[in-house]
Amino acid sequence: IIAIPFGVLTAIYFNEFAPSNWLTKTMRSFIETLTGVPSIIYGLLGITVLVPLTVRLTPAVNSNLIAGALTLSVIILPTIIRTTEESLRVVPDDHRAASLALGANKTQTTFKVVLPQASPGIITATFLGVGRVIGESAALIFVLGAAIKDTVNIYEPSTSLAVHIWSMMTDEPANIALSSTIALLILAIVLVINISVKLSVKLLFRKGT
């Protein structure tokens, strides 16, 4: 919810509106670098910056689910921006020129001509980002801790499926059966996401033709 609109709008700005200068190139290089940063670094960012920020701005008193969600958003943001930009570049410049020649302005051309044609790639980018964070554990252990909680409160720590596996396997004795079940559940969720991506893209292509 947080990363998707921000990431898509950022990619649109970079590809369609930003001037081609050293600042834009530097920011693009920075975003590409962030794509390869280990998630444990994002966890450090979450515990040192996002947790204190959410404690100051919300009723939370310590690690909380909001900080965890923000951390995951930061993790997937570079992937969404980069993949969305690549999808926008695929749209032929002739289509932009034709729209502008018919009297549309730059904003209308971007959102009514370019964006619909790039939407299959943008959907793919979104689901790829979501698929990455579903199995995320290292960053969330930093931000939310490893305690298993059955209740959900956005102002308190919580437990993701991947962290739950880690917690079960570090118990004495390790709960292999439950860990395997949770792992299968994560795989099933990722499979559903991949199938949804393919069906959504196929449906959009049919509408386009």
C-alpha positions as CSV (number, residue, x, y, z in Angstrom):
1,I,0.0,0.0,0.0
2,I,2.9,2.4,0.8
3,A,5.6,1.3,-1.6
4,I,3.5,0.7,-4.7
5,P,2.0,4.2,-5.4
6,F,5.2,5.9,-4.3
7,G,7.4,3.6,-6.4
8,V,5.2,3.9,-9.5
9,L,4.9,7.7,-9.3
10,T,8.7,8.0,-8.7
11,A,9.4,5.9,-11.8
12,I,7.0,7.9,-13.9
13,Y,8.7,11.1,-12.8
14,F,12.2,9.8,-13.6
15,N,11.2,8.4,-17.0
16,E,8.7,11.0,-18.2
17,F,9.3,14.3,-16.5
18,A,12.8,14.4,-14.9
19,P,15.5,16.3,-16.9
20,S,18.4,14.3,-18.1
21,N,21.1,15.8,-15.9
22,W,23.7,14.6,-13.4
23,L,21.2,14.7,-10.5
24,T,18.8,12.4,-12.2
25,K,21.5,10.0,-13.2
26,T,22.9,10.0,-9.7
27,M,19.5,9.2,-8.2
28,R,19.0,6.4,-10.7
29,S,22.4,4.9,-9.8
30,F,21.6,5.2,-6.1
31,I,18.2,3.3,-6.6
32,E,20.0,0.6,-8.6
33,T,22.5,0.2,-5.8
34,L,19.7,-0.1,-3.2
35,T,18.3,-3.0,-5.1
36,G,21.3,-5.1,-4.2
37,V,21.6,-4.0,-0.5
38,P,21.2,-7.0,1.9
39,S,18.0,-6.9,3.9
40,I,19.8,-6.9,7.2
41,I,20.9,-3.3,6.4
42,Y,17.3,-2.3,5.9
43,G,16.6,-3.9,9.3
44,L,19.3,-1.7,10.8
45,L,17.6,1.3,9.2
46,G,14.3,0.2,10.6
47,I,15.5,-0.2,14.2
48,T,17.5,3.0,14.3
49,V,15.3,5.4,12.3
50,L,11.8,4.0,11.7
51,V,11.1,2.6,15.1
52,P,12.0,5.8,16.9
53,L,10.0,7.8,14.3
54,T,6.9,5.7,14.8
55,V,7.2,5.8,18.6
56,R,7.3,9.6,18.4
57,L,4.3,9.9,16.0
58,T,2.1,7.0,17.2
59,P,0.9,5.5,20.5
60,A,3.5,2.8,20.1
61,V,6.1,2.6,22.9
62,N,8.6,0.2,21.3
63,S,9.0,-2.0,18.2
64,N,5.7,-2.0,16.3
65,L,4.0,-3.4,13.2
66,I,3.9,0.1,11.5
67,A,7.7,0.2,11.6
68,G,7.9,-3.3,10.2
69,A,5.6,-2.4,7.3
70,L,7.6,0.8,6.6
71,T,10.8,-1.3,6.6
72,L,9.4,-3.8,4.1
73,S,8.2,-0.9,1.9
74,V,11.7,0.5,1.8
75,I,13.0,-2.9,0.8
76,I,10.7,-3.4,-2.2
77,L,10.7,0.3,-3.3
78,P,13.9,0.1,-5.5
79,T,12.6,-3.0,-7.2
80,I,9.3,-1.4,-8.0
81,I,10.9,1.8,-9.3
82,R,13.5,0.1,-11.4
83,T,11.1,-2.4,-13.0
84,T,8.4,0.2,-13.6
85,E,10.9,2.4,-15.3
86,E,11.9,-0.4,-17.6
87,S,8.2,-1.0,-18.5
88,L,7.7,2.7,-19.3
89,R,10.8,2.7,-21.6
90,V,9.3,-0.1,-23.7
91,V,6.4,2.1,-24.8
92,P,7.3,3.5,-28.2
93,D,8.1,7.2,-28.4
94,D,5.9,7.4,-31.5
95,H,2.8,6.9,-29.2
96,R,3.9,9.8,-27.0
97,A,4.5,12.0,-30.1
98,A,1.1,11.1,-31.6
99,S,-0.7,11.9,-28.4
100,L,1.1,15.3,-28.1
101,A,0.3,16.1,-31.7
102,L,-3.4,15.5,-31.1
103,G,-3.4,18.2,-28.4
104,A,-2.8,16.3,-25.2
105,N,-0.4,17.7,-22.7
106,K,2.5,15.8,-21.1
107,T,0.6,14.7,-18.1
108,Q,-2.4,13.5,-20.1
109,T,-0.1,11.6,-22.4
110,T,1.7,10.0,-19.5
111,F,-1.4,8.8,-17.6
112,K,-3.7,8.1,-20.5
113,V,-1.4,6.7,-23.2
114,V,1.9,5.6,-21.7
115,L,0.8,4.2,-18.3
116,P,-2.0,1.9,-19.7
117,Q,0.5,0.4,-22.2
118,A,3.1,-0.1,-19.4
119,S,0.6,-1.5,-16.9
120,P,1.5,-5.2,-17.5
121,G,5.1,-4.6,-16.6
122,I,4.0,-2.4,-13.6
123,I,1.8,-5.2,-12.3
124,T,4.7,-7.6,-12.6
125,A,7.0,-5.2,-10.8
126,T,4.5,-4.9,-8.0
127,F,4.0,-8.6,-7.5
128,L,7.8,-9.2,-7.7
129,G,8.3,-6.8,-4.9
130,V,5.5,-8.3,-2.8
131,G,6.9,-11.8,-3.5
132,R,10.3,-10.7,-2.2
133,V,9.1,-9.5,1.2
134,I,6.8,-12.4,1.9
135,G,9.8,-14.5,2.9
136,E,11.7,-11.7,4.6
137,S,13.0,-12.5,8.0
138,A,16.4,-10.8,8.7
139,A,15.0,-7.2,8.6
140,L,11.9,-8.0,10.6
141,I,13.9,-9.8,13.3
142,F,15.7,-6.5,13.8
143,V,12.5,-4.3,13.8
144,L,9.9,-6.6,15.4
145,G,12.0,-9.1,17.3
146,A,11.5,-12.9,17.2
147,A,8.8,-13.3,19.8
148,I,5.8,-15.2,18.6
149,K,2.5,-13.3,19.1
150,D,-1.0,-14.5,18.2
151,T,-2.6,-11.1,18.4
152,V,-2.3,-8.3,15.8
153,N,-1.9,-4.7,17.0
154,I,-0.2,-2.2,14.7
155,Y,1.3,-0.5,17.7
156,E,3.0,-3.6,19.0
157,P,5.5,-6.2,17.7
158,S,4.1,-9.0,15.5
159,T,5.4,-12.1,13.8
160,S,5.8,-12.8,10.1
161,L,5.7,-16.3,8.6
162,A,9.4,-16.3,7.9
163,V,10.3,-15.1,11.4
164,H,7.9,-17.8,12.7
165,I,10.0,-20.5,10.9
166,W,13.2,-19.1,12.3
167,S,11.8,-19.0,15.8
168,M,10.5,-22.6,15.6
169,M,13.8,-23.9,14.3
170,T,15.8,-22.2,17.0
171,D,13.7,-23.7,19.8
172,E,15.0,-26.7,21.7
173,P,13.9,-29.1,20.3
174,A,13.3,-27.6,16.9
175,N,9.7,-27.9,15.6
176,I,10.5,-29.3,12.2
177,A,6.9,-30.3,11.4
178,L,5.4,-26.8,12.0
179,S,8.3,-25.1,10.3
180,S,7.8,-27.2,7.2
181,T,4.1,-26.5,7.2
182,I,4.7,-22.7,7.4
183,A,7.4,-23.0,4.6
184,L,4.8,-24.8,2.4
185,L,2.3,-22.0,3.1
186,I,4.8,-19.4,2.0
187,L,5.6,-21.3,-1.2
188,A,1.8,-21.6,-1.8
189,I,1.4,-17.8,-1.4
190,V,4.3,-17.1,-3.8
191,L,2.8,-19.6,-6.3
192,V,-0.6,-17.8,-6.1
193,I,1.1,-14.5,-6.6
194,N,3.0,-15.7,-9.7
195,I,-0.2,-17.2,-11.2
196,S,-2.0,-14.0,-10.5
197,V,0.7,-12.0,-12.3
198,K,0.5,-14.2,-15.4
199,L,-3.3,-14.1,-15.5
200,S,-3.4,-10.3,-14.9
201,V,-0.9,-9.6,-17.7
202,K,-2.6,-12.0,-20.1
203,L,-6.0,-10.2,-19.4
204,L,-4.4,-6.8,-20.0
205,F,-2.9,-7.9,-23.3
206,R,-6.3,-9.3,-24.4
207,K,-7.9,-5.9,-23.6
208,G,-5.2,-4.1,-25.4
209,T,-5.7,-6.1,-28.5
